[in-house]
Amino acid sequence: MAGKFLALTPALYAAGAGQVELRTVRYHALD
């Protein structure tokens, strides 16, 4: 179980970072 969780963590982090980047791009586009 722990191994699967550790394997998922980077994927979740990458997905979260991608969403933040998309939001930042949208804010810049609105400006």
N, C-alpha and C positions, 0 to 999 in steps of 0.2 A: 504493500500500500504506500509506504513512504517513498519508494522509488518512483512510483507513478506520479505521486504528488510533486516530487522534485522535478520530474520531467515536464509536468504541466506548467509549473511556475514561470519559466522563461517565456512560454507561449502566451500566458495570460499577461505578463508584463509587456511583451511586444505588442499585443492587441491593445492594451491600455495606452501605450505610448503612441500607437498609430492614431487612436481616437483623439488624443490631445493634439497631435500634429494637424489633423483635419480641422479641428476647431480653430486652431491658431490661423490656419490658412483662410478659413471662412471669415474670421474677424478682420484679417488684413484686407480681404476682398471687399468687405462691407465698408471699410474705411475709405 
